[in-house]
Amino acid sequence: MWLKLDFEFSEEQKLIKKSAEEFCRKEVSPYIDKWLKDRIFPRELMKKCASIGWTGMNIREEYGGTPLDNVSQGIITEVIGKYEVPTQIFLSLQLSRLLNYATEECKEKFTGKFLDGDLIICGGFTEPGCGSDAAAITTRAVKDGGEYLINGEKACISGPLYSDIFVISAKTAEIPGKPHKAISLILVEKDREGVEAYELETMAPGFKGDFGGVKFDNVRVPVANLIGEENKGFYLLMNEFNLIRVHVALMALGAAEKSIEEAIEYAKQRRAFGLPISKFQAVSFRLAEHWTKIEAAKLLAYKALWLADKGIPSWAEASAAKWYGCEVAFNAINDALQTYGAYGYTTEYPVERRFRAIRGALIGDGTGDIQKLIISRILFGREYSP
């Protein structure tokens, strides 16, 4: 229990938020509609993110980064969600923390490019036959001299067609009964022979190649492309997911907060029965309830990040932030859309695309059910939990 409470961001964090919002208003808001209409991923935006230091926020100083604490990163993530920064840019920024565990050869080859905004990173950890059961993968990487020979397929991953590198999980050993101890993380360049990315159409079509999979057919990569220690990739991945899940929640909550703000303004202007519809409790109370839940969910998420900054285990808090934050966000956007009536069902207002996009947040990076399983095991212990 921590009783010393301070709900105010530091002056530096306030500047980070102000800078992020100004950047998004200038570099994202005027163009997002056209980007989505054309369905072309805006690679140039990644370069602009690099110009303000975002690409360095998860890279250690000794490797050229300008790292930020987790709470400060959460502030940026919330703004990213609010202004609809492309999801794959957000994921690349978060997945870049894995580069800190790469070999020196790998860091030299890729870290500088990422810091310059010239790399989009795709995480490949789910497969056609497994998602939540991350240790049940069948993709294999067999050592052959100084290389790994990779065969398998990743599915339901973000940005496979336009990402430059994949960080994948693969089996590098056979340990019966202990699959978690036989998994490694390996970096694979998209232009390697035998790599074939494909697209899966979703209910939220954004950029061409936003969602899909990648097949590896006798793909050879140097052993130097190993991230972390061989056969210990599962544990490294779970530790990193613990933070990424909180950021997914904050991104969703940023989108929800923007949707509620826009719905409030619409309710003030839209009239029915001679009155602004905000005068009707069915409208105003509903939005007030969602504002309350968003604020509560954000506090939970920032607590999880604060605990991580203090080096205090935050598995339960991170999982709670993920399932509750994403659920709150989706429900808020759903009712924000309802405020517009029939217009909410059209593309006249951006709330409809947030509704479709944030539905994915309830699934990706750990479903609500998996988060509740993690929490249950912490609360009850494995002996008494599912």
Secondary structure, DSSP 8 states (H G I E B T S, - for coil): -------S--HHHHHHHHHHHHHHHHHTTTTHHHHHHHT---HHHHHHHHHTTGGGTTS-GGGT-----HHHHHHHHHHHHHTT--HHHHHHHHHGGGGGGB-HHHHHHHHHHHHTT---EEEE--BTTBSS-GGG---EEEEETTEEEEEEEEEEEE-TTT-SEEEEEEE-S--TT-GGGGEEEEEEETTSTTEEEEE---SS--STTSEEEEEEEEEEEEGGGEESSTTBHHHHHHHHHHHHHHHHHHHHHHHHHHHHHHHHHHHHH-EETTEEGGGSHHHHHHHHHHHHHHHHHHHHHHHHHHHHHTT---HHHHHHHHHHHHHHHHHHHHHHHHHTGGGGGSTTSTHHHHHHHHHGGGTTTS-HHHHHHHHHHHHH-GGG--
